[in-house]
Amino acid sequence: MSTLAACATKPFKILKDEVLVLPGRTVVLLACLGLLVFPAISQEPFVLRVLILASIFAIFAASWDLLSGFTGQMNFGHALFFGVAAYTAAVLNMNLGLAPWATIPIGAAAAVLAGLVVGIPCLRLRGTYLAFATLAFPLILVGVVYAIPKITGGELGIYGIASLAGSRVAAYYVAIPSMIFLGFVMWKISDSKIGLIFHAIREDEVTARASGINTTRYKLLAFCLSGLFAGLAGGLYAHFLKAAGPSTLDLLLSFQVIIWAVFGGMATIYGPIAGVIILYPLTEFVLIRYLGVPTETRLLIFASIVLVILLFMPRGIVTWLRDKTEKVCPRCKLQNAAWRRTCRVCTAELR
């Protein structure tokens, strides 16, 4: 009985000691709960559609951050992974009749292979050279899409594939929990030994290699992991819209993901997710539905927002808010609420 009681109280203990002690984690918990119960408040189709797409793009943005934010491997063609998975899922569903629960993981596996295809030739490149090299791959794939219209649908894409779920609310409860779960998985990866090695590669790859780290293997791992999560987002996107077209490989999508990540805060995972959850609904509700702003102008507005953020909050809005509400213990390096005078773990005095 005592073991059962301990198991029952453990989640509450974790909630009290690990989540509610930090303002940032408390806000994340409340936001997740709010998203999960939202359909009980409103089931307006347009609102649910916006939130579903925001959750899918949030996974996509976090996957970019896992590669570029943590390892410094700047990827300007991240839409490649998204598009490969979307087309793979669509082709498998249309031609073989596979259900979404099968096509989405297979599409993600195809995106991992794409990560290897991109990662291997780009291993020796850095900075601007790497960015432009990755930019070329989606353009190449767009050419392939146009060259074989019988398989890919050409300019029109593939339409009429199976829906993600039977209703809009059911699709919502596929996309939102997926975002929460995959975001947590990516955050745990970034907070593990692998994440520390990614950080080391970003800060000084030569020193990391001199200390015995196989930087080649870990950079390939970063490309593959990033491709995996971006691929899952691409598969969800294709089945939700019931289509996969050249827009999934668009360069605009690759640049948008960078804007979302920079706005929220790079090298955090939760920063890009928050950036999408803030900016995407703002775009859909204000700029498109009420103001009717064209695509080109929207990109200009996005760029202006990023410039303002870079000027006043160079590490992103979420990181800026975290630094205002939390501080790091000088001894054990754990985060603490800003109003605490001593560390919650080692009781060292906080400055």
Legacy VTK file of the C-alpha trace (Angstrom):
# vtk DataFile Version 3.0
C-alpha trace
ASCII
DATASET POLYDATA
POINTS 351 float
0.000 0.000 0.000
2.846 2.354 0.843
4.399 1.765 -2.624
1.058 2.504 -4.276
0.669 5.681 -2.251
4.203 6.756 -3.175
3.474 6.195 -6.886
0.240 8.177 -6.592
1.887 11.135 -4.863
5.012 11.218 -7.079
3.416 13.248 -9.929
2.209 15.836 -7.413
5.671 15.978 -5.851
7.276 16.545 -9.275
4.653 19.194 -10.026
5.357 20.971 -6.752
9.159 20.657 -6.695
10.049 20.927 -10.401
7.283 22.786 -12.227
5.493 25.234 -9.954
8.765 26.529 -8.464
9.651 28.345 -11.711
7.420 30.982 -13.363
8.376 29.855 -16.883
7.426 26.232 -16.290
4.195 27.276 -14.593
3.231 29.382 -17.619
4.030 26.463 -19.957
1.862 24.136 -17.850
-1.053 26.585 -17.872
-0.690 27.164 -21.620
-0.730 23.395 -22.300
-3.790 22.910 -20.111
-5.484 25.857 -21.797
-4.868 24.407 -25.252
-6.106 20.973 -24.191
-9.417 22.286 -22.828
-9.954 24.938 -25.519
-12.502 22.914 -27.582
-14.737 22.870 -24.502
-14.852 26.681 -24.773
-15.102 27.087 -28.550
-15.325 24.718 -31.511
-15.341 27.408 -34.204
-13.762 25.643 -37.235
-11.532 28.538 -38.296
-10.087 28.989 -34.797
-9.418 25.259 -34.435
-7.795 25.210 -37.893
-5.442 28.046 -36.933
-4.465 26.364 -33.662
-3.897 22.996 -35.380
-1.634 24.559 -38.002
0.147 26.573 -35.297
0.868 23.390 -33.350
2.222 21.662 -36.476
4.447 24.625 -37.337
5.570 24.765 -33.688
6.972 21.226 -34.023
8.625 22.313 -37.274
10.187 25.428 -35.690
11.481 23.481 -32.680
13.079 20.921 -35.016
14.968 23.754 -36.766
16.129 25.019 -33.377
17.406 21.552 -32.438
19.745 21.702 -35.436
20.609 25.349 -35.993
20.059 26.786 -32.538
21.947 24.116 -30.608
24.706 23.037 -33.002
25.099 26.250 -34.985
24.608 24.391 -38.293
22.611 27.163 -39.978
19.982 25.565 -42.203
18.250 27.864 -44.709
16.489 24.971 -46.432
14.672 23.347 -43.539
11.495 23.061 -45.621
13.227 20.144 -47.385
12.509 17.800 -44.441
8.949 19.097 -44.127
8.249 18.667 -47.842
9.885 15.243 -48.176
7.702 13.871 -45.379
4.546 15.530 -46.722
5.060 14.131 -50.231
6.048 10.689 -48.919
2.930 10.487 -46.747
0.726 11.683 -49.619
2.181 9.268 -52.204
1.935 6.286 -49.840
-1.647 7.111 -48.954
-2.781 7.688 -52.535
-0.957 4.779 -54.157
-0.853 2.134 -51.412
-3.838 3.183 -49.344
-1.860 3.344 -46.095
-3.532 5.082 -43.159
-2.114 8.309 -41.658
-0.816 6.454 -38.577
1.487 4.523 -40.982
2.332 7.188 -43.562
3.382 9.863 -41.034
6.145 7.755 -39.392
7.331 6.530 -42.815
7.408 10.133 -44.019
9.464 11.048 -40.949
11.889 8.205 -41.774
12.212 9.606 -45.314
12.995 13.006 -43.773
15.743 11.363 -41.662
17.264 9.994 -44.874
17.017 13.490 -46.323
18.889 14.719 -43.247
21.689 12.291 -44.071
21.691 13.366 -47.719
22.032 17.011 -46.657
24.313 16.418 -43.682
27.025 14.287 -45.293
28.058 16.705 -48.087
27.685 19.720 -45.784
29.867 18.416 -42.936
32.920 20.416 -43.989
30.985 23.654 -44.535
30.391 26.368 -41.971
28.626 29.689 -41.702
27.472 31.310 -44.930
28.687 28.405 -47.102
26.619 25.903 -45.102
23.542 28.161 -45.165
23.627 28.539 -48.956
24.379 24.856 -49.498
21.304 23.834 -47.473
19.272 26.430 -49.378
19.943 24.571 -52.632
18.379 21.244 -51.616
14.693 22.335 -51.519
15.191 24.018 -54.893
16.560 20.765 -56.305
13.627 18.803 -54.930
11.133 21.302 -56.382
12.732 20.617 -59.772
12.289 16.878 -59.200
8.632 17.417 -58.234
7.982 19.294 -61.481
9.884 16.692 -63.521
7.709 13.714 -62.465
4.124 15.063 -62.345
2.594 11.575 -62.653
3.878 10.768 -59.166
4.045 14.166 -57.467
1.205 15.980 -59.212
3.582 18.619 -60.580
2.611 22.227 -59.852
-0.796 21.207 -58.498
0.549 18.701 -55.974
-1.304 15.690 -54.588
-4.856 16.232 -53.391
-7.555 14.114 -51.802
-5.439 12.081 -49.387
-6.897 10.705 -46.154
-7.793 13.195 -43.444
-5.790 13.312 -40.231
-8.922 12.532 -38.217
-12.663 12.181 -38.639
-13.519 15.690 -37.444
-11.880 19.052 -36.759
-12.001 18.496 -32.997
-10.460 15.021 -33.366
-7.691 16.481 -35.538
-7.147 19.112 -32.836
-6.648 16.378 -30.259
-4.105 14.705 -32.526
-2.093 17.860 -33.280
-2.016 19.581 -29.877
-0.924 16.549 -27.778
1.611 15.722 -30.523
3.087 19.210 -30.210
3.254 18.984 -26.422
4.797 15.508 -26.443
7.298 16.102 -29.264
8.255 19.491 -27.826
8.952 17.825 -24.478
11.026 15.102 -26.186
13.106 17.699 -28.045
13.595 19.683 -24.848
14.778 16.549 -23.007
17.225 15.817 -25.844
18.575 19.354 -25.625
18.839 19.037 -21.834
20.745 15.732 -22.017
24.393 14.868 -22.698
23.650 15.062 -26.421
22.409 18.618 -25.967
25.587 19.585 -24.113
27.689 18.194 -26.969
25.573 20.130 -29.478
26.271 23.268 -27.443
29.990 22.509 -27.429
30.022 22.108 -31.223
28.218 25.415 -31.643
30.555 27.322 -29.318
33.872 25.917 -30.584
33.940 22.870 -32.839
37.746 22.670 -32.907
37.954 22.557 -29.107
35.135 19.988 -28.971
37.016 17.783 -31.438
40.254 18.210 -29.479
38.492 17.055 -26.305
37.627 13.728 -27.950
34.108 14.420 -29.272
33.328 12.916 -32.658
31.850 16.126 -34.060
31.098 14.560 -37.443
28.875 11.906 -35.875
27.037 14.403 -33.666
26.449 16.869 -36.498
24.951 14.046 -38.564
22.858 13.066 -35.548
21.611 16.659 -35.310
20.604 16.655 -38.985
18.798 13.319 -38.571
16.970 14.282 -35.364
15.953 17.596 -36.866
14.734 15.799 -39.992
12.772 13.300 -37.884
10.756 15.926 -36.004
10.333 18.168 -39.065
9.151 15.076 -40.954
6.517 14.297 -38.341
5.290 17.875 -38.675
5.226 17.538 -42.483
3.197 14.332 -42.328
0.682 15.875 -39.922
0.416 18.927 -42.180
-0.229 16.887 -45.337
-2.960 14.771 -43.749
-4.614 17.728 -42.049
-4.863 19.713 -45.307
-5.390 16.468 -47.278
-2.821 17.670 -49.793
0.921 17.963 -50.442
2.206 20.503 -52.924
5.286 22.570 -53.837
4.349 25.058 -51.093
5.692 22.548 -48.543
9.134 23.083 -50.090
8.793 26.848 -50.488
11.783 28.970 -49.478
9.358 31.300 -47.716
8.541 28.477 -45.313
12.253 27.975 -44.574
12.644 31.674 -43.783
9.461 31.803 -41.727
10.749 29.075 -39.423
13.879 31.161 -38.781
11.738 34.212 -37.984
9.647 32.182 -35.529
12.757 30.821 -33.819
14.530 34.175 -33.572
11.369 35.849 -32.279
10.821 33.245 -29.563
14.455 32.596 -28.631
16.972 30.247 -30.198
18.625 27.290 -28.445
15.695 26.799 -26.077
13.168 24.568 -27.964
10.278 26.224 -26.107
11.223 29.622 -27.585
10.420 28.726 -31.219
7.245 26.921 -30.083
6.111 30.068 -28.267
7.119 32.170 -31.269
4.798 30.185 -33.547
1.945 30.122 -31.023
2.158 33.928 -30.776
2.914 34.941 -34.370
0.934 32.450 -36.448
-2.516 33.127 -34.902
-1.690 36.853 -34.965
-1.014 36.571 -38.691
-4.116 34.526 -39.455
-6.557 36.519 -37.339
-5.287 40.090 -37.716
-3.219 40.358 -40.905
-5.228 37.973 -43.104
-8.804 37.713 -41.820
-9.328 41.335 -40.750
-6.762 43.397 -42.680
-6.269 41.253 -45.788
-2.509 41.858 -45.929
-0.857 40.124 -48.965
1.887 37.507 -48.531
4.793 39.772 -49.506
3.720 42.453 -47.029
3.303 39.850 -44.291
6.933 38.808 -44.742
7.974 42.459 -44.468
5.990 42.816 -41.245
7.585 39.626 -39.896
11.059 40.932 -40.735
10.286 44.251 -39.012
9.148 42.415 -35.885
12.364 40.383 -35.863
14.448 43.557 -36.227
12.689 45.115 -33.229
13.202 41.933 -31.215
16.894 41.809 -32.164
17.342 45.431 -31.117
15.648 45.245 -27.728
15.576 41.503 -26.972
18.537 40.012 -28.892
18.027 36.529 -27.434
14.294 36.392 -28.185
11.162 37.410 -26.351
10.785 34.190 -24.334
14.434 34.239 -23.213
14.065 37.917 -22.261
10.974 37.170 -20.161
12.711 34.184 -18.551
15.702 36.337 -17.582
13.344 38.883 -16.007
11.468 36.309 -13.924
14.218 33.781 -13.155
17.884 33.800 -12.177
20.634 31.188 -12.186
22.255 29.936 -8.988
25.997 30.813 -9.063
26.889 27.502 -7.368
24.734 24.725 -8.873
23.607 26.631 -12.019
19.923 25.746 -11.530
17.136 28.171 -12.416
15.303 29.878 -9.555
12.415 32.310 -9.344
13.687 35.901 -9.437
12.150 36.750 -6.056
14.052 34.019 -4.175
17.055 35.011 -2.091
18.534 31.514 -1.784
18.737 28.610 -4.230
15.894 26.092 -4.002
18.381 23.188 -4.080
21.794 24.129 -2.690
20.577 27.152 -0.620
23.398 29.319 -1.980
22.750 33.043 -1.890
21.318 34.377 -5.153
22.588 37.677 -6.537
LINES 1 352
351 0 1 2 3 4 5 6 7 8 9 10 11 12 13 14 15 16 17 18 19 20 21 22 23 24 25 26 27 28 29 30 31 32 33 34 35 36 37 38 39 40 41 42 43 44 45 46 47 48 49 50 51 52 53 54 55 56 57 58 59 60 61 62 63 64 65 66 67 68 69 70 71 72 73 74 75 76 77 78 79 80 81 82 83 84 85 86 87 88 89 90 91 92 93 94 95 96 97 98 99 100 101 102 103 104 105 106 107 108 109 110 111 112 113 114 115 116 117 118 119 120 121 122 123 124 125 126 127 128 129 130 131 132 133 134 135 136 137 138 139 140 141 142 143 144 145 146 147 148 149 150 151 152 153 154 155 156 157 158 159 160 161 162 163 164 165 166 167 168 169 170 171 172 173 174 175 176 177 178 179 180 181 182 183 184 185 186 187 188 189 190 191 192 193 194 195 196 197 198 199 200 201 202 203 204 205 206 207 208 209 210 211 212 213 214 215 216 217 218 219 220 221 222 223 224 225 226 227 228 229 230 231 232 233 234 235 236 237 238 239 240 241 242 243 244 245 246 247 248 249 250 251 252 253 254 255 256 257 258 259 260 261 262 263 264 265 266 267 268 269 270 271 272 273 274 275 276 277 278 279 280 281 282 283 284 285 286 287 288 289 290 291 292 293 294 295 296 297 298 299 300 301 302 303 304 305 306 307 308 309 310 311 312 313 314 315 316 317 318 319 320 321 322 323 324 325 326 327 328 329 330 331 332 333 334 335 336 337 338 339 340 341 342 343 344 345 346 347 348 349 350
